[in-house]
Amino acid sequence: MQYIPAKTIVTRTKNTSWFGTDYNMNIYKGCCHGCIYCDSRSDCYRVEHFDKVRAKENALEIIRDELRRKMKTGVIGTGSMSDPYNPFEKELCLTRHALELMDAFDFGVAIATKSCLITRDIDILKMIKGHSPVICKITITNSEDEMSRKIEPNAPLSSQRLEAIHQLSEAGIYAGILLMPVLPFINDTKENVINLVRLAKANGAKFIYPAFGVTLRNNQREYYYEKLDELFPGIKSRYIKRYGDSYSCTSPDARELYYLFAKECENHRILYKMKDIITGYKAGYGYKQLSLFHD
């Protein structure tokens, strides 16, 4: 493990509407999941050697000091730029110890990950839940393991991530799915979306938040196209013809897919709108609890 210097780790979030987080925290830099579509490869983030995971030097000391100095507690989001549960975390336990600090200083947490290692920390998540909001967001883009193995080669299979959601939900932790990105011409099918909603229900997911498309920026686009040529010959030309150099590549079937998705979620009483998800996981912590479904 290479350690890199850091002056600060827990920062004020720029977008509180994104799952209602107040702060942002990234202990690691880079990711080794190898997902072909990862936005964090983009030039604008200036992450060199993205596939190599590095940890921030003295991370726990910095986090402890920053939490101690915060005048206001809140929900800390982690996993926005790099997965907090990369394979090195199993031995280093930096994310685990950071959660212990959040518990000690009465902060809540919003975790985004593709890793099943999150279930290791159910004990701490339950302690945090005793005083502050907790939400676990596990990215699952495919209902079939074969496709997830293709486009997310070093991450756990979709079925394994669904099992992680099941374990979290069984423990009383508010957990659900980030259904993003849904890749145009690859997994933007009715079957994939409907099957995934049904699998989410079977495994106790409280919510699914979708994005029916993918965003492409410099460097990320080049890497993605290289992988398309390798894995899905002929698809790159369809992207170039339809999207050119556009940042937002929305599925041609996005409207129809969203309608089917929303209907399926409502049938299974799974939340899918951001405001409802935030209300759901913050209910009972000084936030007004609303009726999210109507019989």
KEKE-3310 file (N, C-alpha, C; in steps of 0.2 Angstrom, whole numbers, plus 5000, padded with zeros to 4 digits):
npx = (5004:5003:5005:4998:5000:4989:4979:4966:4951:4938:4925:4914:4900:4896:4883:4870:4858:4860:4857:4855:4867:4879:4892:4908:4919:4933:4944:4953:4961:4959:4954:4951:4942:4939:4929:4921:4915:4918:4916:4926:4938:4939:4947:4945:4946:4959:4966:4979:4985:4973:4969:4976:4976:4977:4981:4976:4988:4990:4976:4966:4969:4968:4954:4949:4952:4946:4932:4931:4932:4921:4907:4894:4885:4881:4877:4889:4895:4903:4913:4911:4921:4931:4930:4926:4927:4938:4949:4960:4956:4951:4962:4968:4958:4954:4942:4933:4938:4936:4922:4920:4925:4915:4904:4908:4908:4895:4890:4881:4880:4883:4885:4893:4895:4903:4906:4905:4911:4907:4897:4904:4905:4893:4890:4895:4888:4876:4877:4879:4867:4859:4860:4860:4857:4858:4863:4865:4871:4872:4880:4872:4871:4866:4855:4860:4873:4883:4884:4888:4900:4907:4907:4910:4923:4932:4924:4913:4901:4884:4874:4881:4882:4868:4866:4873:4865:4854:4859:4862:4849:4842:4849:4843:4848:4847:4846:4850:4849:4860:4856:4865:4878:4865:4869:4868:4862:4868:4865:4852:4839:4822:4820:4831:4830:4817:4819:4829:4823:4814:4823:4829:4818:4816:4827:4826:4829:4827:4826:4829:4839:4840:4849:4847:4857:4873:4887:4900:4917:4932:4946:4939:4930:4938:4944:4932:4927:4938:4936:4923:4926:4933:4924:4911:4910:4907:4898:4903:4903:4890:4888:4896:4889:4877:4879:4891:4902:4896:4892:4882:4875:4861:4850:4842:4829:4826:4814:4804:4809:4810:4797:4792:4800:4797:4784:4785:4793:4784:4774:4780:4783:4795:4806:4810:4812:4822:4819:4810:4818:4828:4820:4815:4827:4831:4820:4814:4825:4824:4819:4804:4793:4786:4772:4776:4770:4754:4739)
npy = (4994:5011:5026:5042:5060:5070:5085:5087:5078:5075:5084:5098:5094:5098:5096:5094:5089:5076:5062:5068:5071:5079:5080:5075:5061:5053:5041:5033:5033:5031:5015:4997:4990:4989:4993:4996:5008:5019:5035:5041:5040:5051:5066:5077:5075:5072:5060:5051:5035:5027:5014:5009:5007:5019:5025:5038:5047:5045:5045:5042:5049:5062:5062:5060:5072:5082:5078:5081:5094:5099:5110:5106:5091:5078:5069:5059:5056:5043:5035:5041:5044:5034:5017:5013:5001:4993:4979:4980:4986:4975:4971:4983:4991:5004:5011:5005:5009:5022:5023:5020:5031:5040:5035:5038:5052:5055:5056:5053:5041:5039:5027:5022:5008:4994:4983:4967:4967:4977:4971:4966:4976:4978:4978:4990:4999:4997:5002:5016:5019:5019:5032:5041:5044:5031:5025:5013:5011:5001:4998:4991:4985:4976:4962:4949:4939:4936:4947:4957:4952:4955:4969:4974:4969:4966:4967:4961:4949:4952:4944:4942:4954:4957:4948:4954:4966:4959:4954:4966:4972:4963:4965:4976:4988:5002:4999:4999:5000:5007:5009:5012:5016:5013:5005:5012:5002:4990:4985:4991:4985:4980:4968:4967:4977:4975:4963:4965:4974:4965:4956:4964:4967:4954:4953:4962:4976:4993:5003:5009:5018:5025:5028:5030:5028:5034:5044:5052:5058:5066:5055:5046:5042:5037:5026:5018:5016:5009:4997:4994:4990:4979:4970:4971:4971:4983:4991:5003:5011:5014:5022:5033:5038:5041:5049:5057:5068:5070:5074:5068:5053:5047:5033:5027:5022:5027:5034:5025:5014:5020:5022:5009:5004:5012:5009:4995:4996:5003:4993:4984:4991:4999:5012:5025:5038:5052:5062:5054:5043:5050:5055:5043:5036:5045:5046:5048:5054:5067:5072:5075:5062:5055:5048:5037:5028:5025:5017)
npz = (5000:4995:5003:5003:5005:5015:5019:5023:5026:5029:5022:5019:5010:4993:4987:4995:4992:4987:4992:5005:5012:5023:5024:5016:5013:5009:5011:5003:4988:4971:4962:4961:4955:4942:4934:4918:4915:4924:4930:4938:4932:4924:4917:4924:4937:4940:4944:4944:4938:4940:4943:4953:4970:4983:5000:5011:5020:5038:5040:5050:5061:5056:5052:5065:5072:5064:5065:5078:5079:5072:5072:5070:5069:5057:5042:5035:5019:5010:4998:4986:4976:4977:4981:4997:5003:4997:4992:5000:5012:5020:5028:5032:5038:5038:5035:5043:5056:5054:5054:5067:5073:5069:5075:5089:5089:5086:5072:5057:5043:5026:5015:4999:4989:4980:4986:4996:5008:5016:5025:5035:5044:5050:5064:5069:5061:5066:5079:5076:5070:5081:5085:5075:5057:5045:5030:5017:5001:4988:4973:4959:4944:4935:4933:4930:4933:4924:4915:4924:4928:4916:4914:4926:4931:4942:4954:4966:4961:4955:4961:4973:4979:4981:4991:5001:5003:5008:5020:5027:5028:5035:5047:5051:5045:5034:5018:5000:4982:4970:4955:4943:4932:4919:4905:4888:4874:4880:4893:4895:4896:4896:4903:4911:4920:4926:4932:4941:4950:4956:4961:4970:4979:4984:4992:5002:4999:5002:4994:4977:4967:4951:4935:4919:4908:4904:4909:4900:4899:4895:4894:4902:4893:4882:4888:4891:4878:4872:4880:4875:4862:4865:4872:4867:4852:4839:4846:4850:4838:4837:4848:4845:4834:4839:4850:4849:4855:4867:4884:4892:4890:4887:4888:4874:4876:4888:4894:4893:4900:4912:4916:4917:4927:4938:4940:4943:4955:4963:4964:4972:4983:4984:4987:4976:4972:4976:4986:4994:4998:5006:5016:5021:5027:5036:5045:5061:5067:5070:5059:5049:5048:5034:5025:5014:5005:4998:5002)
capx = (5000:5006:5002:4999:4999:4982:4978:4960:4948:4931:4924:4907:4897:4893:4877:4866:4852:4862:4856:4855:4873:4882:4900:4910:4925:4937:4950:4957:4962:4960:4950:4953:4936:4940:4922:4923:4912:4919:4917:4931:4944:4939:4953:4944:4947:4966:4968:4984:4985:4967:4968:4980:4973:4982:4978:4979:4993:4987:4969:4962:4971:4965:4947:4947:4953:4941:4926:4931:4931:4915:4902:4888:4885:4877:4878:4895:4895:4909:4912:4910:4927:4934:4926:4929:4929:4942:4952:4965:4952:4950:4967:4969:4952:4953:4935:4930:4940:4933:4915:4920:4925:4909:4900:4910:4907:4888:4889:4878:4884:4880:4890:4892:4901:4901:4909:4902:4915:4903:4894:4909:4904:4886:4890:4896:4883:4870:4878:4878:4860:4856:4859:4861:4854:4863:4860:4870:4870:4876:4879:4871:4868:4864:4852:4863:4880:4887:4885:4892:4907:4910:4908:4913:4927:4935:4919:4909:4895:4878:4871:4884:4880:4862:4866:4875:4859:4850:4862:4861:4842:4841:4851:4840:4851:4843:4850:4846:4853:4861:4855:4868:4874:4862:4873:4864:4864:4871:4860:4846:4833:4816:4821:4836:4827:4812:4822:4833:4818:4811:4828:4829:4813:4817:4833:4825:4831:4822:4826:4833:4839:4842:4851:4846:4862:4880:4891:4907:4921:4939:4950:4934:4927:4943:4944:4926:4927:4943:4933:4918:4929:4935:4919:4905:4912:4901:4894:4906:4901:4883:4889:4898:4884:4871:4881:4896:4906:4891:4894:4877:4873:4855:4847:4836:4823:4825:4808:4800:4812:4809:4790:4792:4804:4793:4778:4788:4795:4778:4770:4784:4784:4802:4807:4815:4813:4827:4817:4807:4824:4831:4815:4815:4832:4832:4814:4815:4831:4822:4816:4797:4792:4780:4769:4779:4766:4747:4735)
capy = (5000:5017:5031:5049:5065:5074:5090:5087:5072:5076:5091:5100:5092:5103:5095:5091:5085:5069:5057:5071:5071:5085:5080:5070:5058:5048:5039:5030:5036:5025:5009:4992:4986:4989:4994:4999:5015:5023:5042:5044:5040:5057:5070:5083:5073:5072:5054:5047:5028:5026:5007:5008:5010:5022:5027:5044:5046:5048:5047:5041:5055:5068:5062:5061:5079:5085:5077:5084:5102:5101:5113:5103:5084:5077:5063:5059:5052:5040:5031:5045:5044:5028:5012:5013:4994:4990:4973:4982:4987:4970:4971:4990:4993:5011:5013:5002:5013:5029:5022:5020:5038:5043:5033:5041:5059:5056:5057:5047:5039:5036:5023:5019:5003:4988:4977:4964:4968:4981:4967:4965:4982:4979:4979:4997:5003:4997:5007:5023:5019:5021:5039:5045:5041:5027:5022:5009:5011:4996:4998:4985:4987:4970:4956:4943:4938:4935:4954:4960:4950:4958:4976:4976:4962:4964:4968:4955:4947:4955:4940:4943:4961:4957:4945:4959:4970:4955:4954:4973:4973:4958:4968:4983:4993:5005:4997:4998:4999:5012:5006:5016:5018:5008:5007:5011:4996:4985:4982:4995:4981:4979:4962:4968:4982:4972:4957:4968:4977:4960:4953:4969:4966:4948:4953:4967:4982:4998:5008:5009:5025:5024:5033:5026:5031:5034:5050:5051:5064:5065:5050:5040:5040:5033:5020:5015:5014:5003:4991:4992:4986:4972:4966:4972:4974:4986:4995:5010:5015:5017:5028:5039:5040:5044:5054:5061:5070:5073:5071:5064:5048:5044:5027:5029:5019:5029:5036:5019:5010:5023:5021:5002:5004:5016:5005:4989:4998:5005:4987:4981:4996:5000:5019:5026:5045:5054:5065:5049:5039:5054:5055:5036:5034:5050:5046:5047:5058:5074:5074:5074:5056:5056:5042:5036:5024:5026:5011)
capz = (5000:4995:5007:5000:5010:5015:5024:5026:5023:5030:5020:5018:5003:4989:4985:5000:4989:4985:4998:5011:5016:5025:5023:5011:5016:5005:5014:4998:4981:4966:4963:4958:4953:4935:4930:4912:4914:4930:4929:4942:4927:4920:4918:4928:4944:4941:4948:4940:4939:4944:4945:4959:4976:4988:5006:5014:5026:5044:5039:5055:5065:5053:5053:5072:5073:5060:5068:5085:5078:5069:5076:5069:5067:5051:5039:5031:5014:5008:4992:4980:4971:4977:4985:5004:5004:4992:4995:5005:5018:5024:5033:5035:5042:5039:5034:5049:5061:5053:5057:5075:5075:5067:5081:5095:5088:5084:5065:5053:5038:5019:5011:4993:4988:4977:4990:5001:5014:5021:5030:5041:5049:5053:5071:5070:5058:5071:5084:5073:5069:5087:5087:5069:5051:5041:5023:5013:4994:4984:4966:4956:4937:4931:4936:4928:4935:4918:4913:4929:4927:4910:4914:4933:4932:4949:4959:4968:4957:4957:4966:4980:4981:4983:4997:5006:5005:5012:5027:5030:5029:5041:5053:5052:5042:5028:5012:4994:4976:4965:4948:4939:4926:4914:4899:4882:4870:4883:4899:4896:4893:4901:4907:4916:4925:4930:4936:4946:4955:4959:4966:4976:4984:4987:4996:5007:4998:5004:4988:4971:4963:4944:4930:4913:4904:4906:4907:4897:4899:4893:4897:4904:4886:4879:4891:4889:4871:4872:4883:4871:4857:4867:4875:4864:4846:4835:4850:4850:4833:4839:4853:4841:4829:4843:4856:4847:4861:4873:4891:4894:4885:4890:4884:4869:4879:4895:4896:4893:4905:4919:4917:4919:4933:4943:4941:4947:4962:4967:4965:4977:4988:4985:4985:4970:4972:4980:4992:4998:5001:5011:5021:5024:5031:5041:5049:5068:5069:5070:5052:5049:5044:5029:5022:5007:5001:5000:5000)
cpx = (5004:5002:5003:4997:4992:4982:4971:4956:4940:4929:4916:4905:4895:4886:4873:4860:4854:4862:4856:4861:4876:4889:4902:4917:4927:4944:4955:4956:4963:4955:4952:4948:4936:4933:4924:4920:4913:4921:4923:4938:4944:4945:4952:4945:4955:4969:4972:4984:4979:4966:4972:4977:4978:4978:4980:4982:4989:4980:4965:4963:4968:4957:4945:4947:4948:4934:4925:4930:4925:4910:4895:4889:4881:4879:4884:4895:4902:4908:4911:4915:4931:4930:4929:4930:4932:4946:4957:4962:4951:4956:4968:4964:4952:4946:4931:4932:4937:4925:4915:4921:4919:4904:4902:4908:4899:4887:4885:4882:4880:4885:4888:4897:4898:4903:4905:4905:4911:4899:4898:4907:4897:4886:4891:4891:4877:4871:4877:4871:4856:4856:4859:4859:4860:4859:4866:4868:4874:4875:4878:4868:4865:4861:4856:4871:4885:4889:4889:4899:4911:4912:4911:4918:4930:4930:4916:4903:4889:4874:4874:4883:4873:4861:4868:4869:4855:4852:4861:4854:4840:4843:4848:4843:4847:4848:4846:4851:4854:4861:4858:4875:4871:4865:4869:4867:4867:4867:4854:4840:4828:4817:4826:4833:4822:4814:4826:4828:4815:4816:4829:4824:4814:4823:4832:4827:4825:4821:4830:4833:4843:4845:4851:4850:4869:4883:4898:4911:4928:4942:4945:4932:4932:4944:4938:4926:4932:4940:4927:4920:4931:4930:4913:4906:4906:4897:4897:4904:4894:4883:4891:4893:4879:4873:4886:4901:4902:4893:4888:4874:4867:4852:4842:4829:4822:4818:4803:4802:4810:4801:4789:4795:4800:4787:4780:4789:4789:4774:4774:4786:4791:4802:4811:4816:4818:4824:4813:4813:4827:4826:4815:4820:4833:4826:4816:4821:4830:4820:4809:4796:4785:4778:4771:4775:4758:4743:4729)
cpy = (5006:5022:5038:5054:5068:5079:5089:5081:5073:5084:5092:5098:5098:5103:5091:5087:5078:5065:5061:5071:5078:5086:5074:5067:5053:5047:5036:5034:5031:5019:5004:4987:4985:4990:4998:5006:5020:5030:5045:5044:5047:5062:5075:5081:5072:5066:5050:5040:5026:5019:5005:5011:5013:5024:5034:5043:5049:5049:5047:5047:5061:5068:5063:5069:5083:5084:5081:5091:5104:5104:5110:5096:5084:5070:5064:5054:5049:5035:5035:5045:5038:5023:5012:5006:4990:4984:4975:4983:4981:4969:4978:4992:5000:5014:5011:5007:5020:5029:5022:5027:5042:5042:5037:5049:5060:5058:5051:5046:5037:5033:5021:5014:4998:4982:4974:4965:4973:4977:4966:4970:4983:4980:4987:5001:5003:5001:5014:5024:5021:5028:5044:5041:5037:5024:5019:5008:5006:4996:4992:4987:4982:4965:4950:4944:4939:4942:4958:4958:4953:4965:4979:4970:4961:4965:4962:4955:4951:4951:4941:4949:4961:4953:4950:4964:4966:4955:4961:4974:4969:4961:4974:4989:4996:5004:4997:4998:5006:5008:5011:5015:5012:5010:5006:5005:4990:4981:4986:4991:4981:4973:4963:4972:4979:4967:4960:4971:4971:4956:4958:4968:4959:4948:4959:4974:4987:5003:5006:5016:5024:5030:5029:5029:5031:5041:5048:5058:5061:5060:5044:5038:5035:5026:5015:5012:5008:4997:4989:4988:4979:4967:4966:4975:4977:4991:5002:5014:5018:5022:5034:5042:5044:5050:5059:5062:5072:5070:5066:5059:5044:5038:5029:5027:5022:5031:5029:5015:5013:5022:5014:5001:5007:5011:4998:4991:5000:4998:4983:4985:4997:5008:5020:5034:5048:5057:5059:5045:5043:5054:5048:5034:5039:5050:5044:5050:5065:5077:5071:5067:5057:5049:5041:5032:5025:5020:5013)
cpz = (5000:4999:5004:5005:5009:5020:5027:5022:5023:5028:5019:5011:5000:4987:4990:4998:4987:4991:5005:5015:5017:5024:5018:5014:5011:5008:5009:4992:4976:4967:4959:4955:4946:4931:4924:4911:4919:4928:4933:4938:4924:4922:4923:4936:4946:4945:4943:4943:4943:4947:4951:4965:4981:4994:5008:5020:5032:5044:5045:5060:5062:5054:5060:5074:5070:5063:5075:5084:5075:5074:5075:5066:5060:5048:5034:5025:5012:5002:4985:4974:4971:4982:4992:5006:4999:4995:5000:5012:5022:5029:5036:5039:5043:5039:5041:5055:5060:5055:5064:5077:5074:5073:5087:5095:5086:5077:5062:5047:5032:5015:5004:4991:4983:4980:4995:5008:5019:5026:5036:5046:5051:5060:5073:5067:5063:5077:5082:5072:5075:5089:5080:5062:5048:5035:5019:5006:4991:4977:4963:4949:4933:4935:4935:4930:4929:4915:4918:4929:4921:4912:4921:4935:4939:4955:4960:4962:4959:4962:4973:4983:4984:4990:5002:5008:5009:5019:5030:5032:5035:5047:5055:5049:5035:5022:5006:4988:4973:4958:4943:4938:4922:4907:4892:4877:4873:4888:4900:4893:4898:4906:4912:4922:4929:4934:4942:4952:4959:4964:4972:4981:4988:4993:5002:5006:4999:4998:4982:4968:4957:4940:4924:4908:4907:4905:4905:4897:4896:4897:4899:4897:4882:4881:4890:4882:4869:4874:4878:4865:4859:4869:4871:4857:4842:4839:4850:4844:4834:4844:4849:4837:4833:4847:4854:4854:4867:4879:4894:4889:4888:4885:4880:4872:4886:4898:4897:4899:4912:4921:4920:4926:4939:4945:4945:4954:4966:4968:4971:4983:4990:4983:4979:4969:4977:4987:4997:5001:5007:5017:5025:5029:5037:5046:5056:5071:5069:5063:5052:5045:5040:5027:5015:5002:5003:4997:4996)
residu = (MET:GLN:TYR:ILE:PRO:ALA:LYS:THR:ILE:VAL:THR:ARG:THR:LYS:ASN:THR:SER:TRP:PHE:GLY:THR:ASP:TYR:ASN:MET:ASN:ILE:TYR:LYS:GLY:CYS:CYS:HIS:GLY:CYS:ILE:TYR:CYS:ASP:SER:ARG:SER:ASP:CYS:TYR:ARG:VAL:GLU:HIS:PHE:ASP:LYS:VAL:ARG:ALA:LYS:GLU:ASN:ALA:LEU:GLU:ILE:ILE:ARG:ASP:GLU:LEU:ARG:ARG:LYS:MET:LYS:THR:GLY:VAL:ILE:GLY:THR:GLY:SER:MET:SER:ASP:PRO:TYR:ASN:PRO:PHE:GLU:LYS:GLU:LEU:CYS:LEU:THR:ARG:HIS:ALA:LEU:GLU:LEU:MET:ASP:ALA:PHE:ASP:PHE:GLY:VAL:ALA:ILE:ALA:THR:LYS:SER:CYS:LEU:ILE:THR:ARG:ASP:ILE:ASP:ILE:LEU:LYS:MET:ILE:LYS:GLY:HIS:SER:PRO:VAL:ILE:CYS:LYS:ILE:THR:ILE:THR:ASN:SER:GLU:ASP:GLU:MET:SER:ARG:LYS:ILE:GLU:PRO:ASN:ALA:PRO:LEU:SER:SER:GLN:ARG:LEU:GLU:ALA:ILE:HIS:GLN:LEU:SER:GLU:ALA:GLY:ILE:TYR:ALA:GLY:ILE:LEU:LEU:MET:PRO:VAL:LEU:PRO:PHE:ILE:ASN:ASP:THR:LYS:GLU:ASN:VAL:ILE:ASN:LEU:VAL:ARG:LEU:ALA:LYS:ALA:ASN:GLY:ALA:LYS:PHE:ILE:TYR:PRO:ALA:PHE:GLY:VAL:THR:LEU:ARG:ASN:ASN:GLN:ARG:GLU:TYR:TYR:TYR:GLU:LYS:LEU:ASP:GLU:LEU:PHE:PRO:GLY:ILE:LYS:SER:ARG:TYR:ILE:LYS:ARG:TYR:GLY:ASP:SER:TYR:SER:CYS:THR:SER:PRO:ASP:ALA:ARG:GLU:LEU:TYR:TYR:LEU:PHE:ALA:LYS:GLU:CYS:GLU:ASN:HIS:ARG:ILE:LEU:TYR:LYS:MET:LYS:ASP:ILE:ILE:THR:GLY:TYR:LYS:ALA:GLY:TYR:GLY:TYR:LYS:GLN:LEU:SER:LEU:PHE:HIS:ASP)
# end
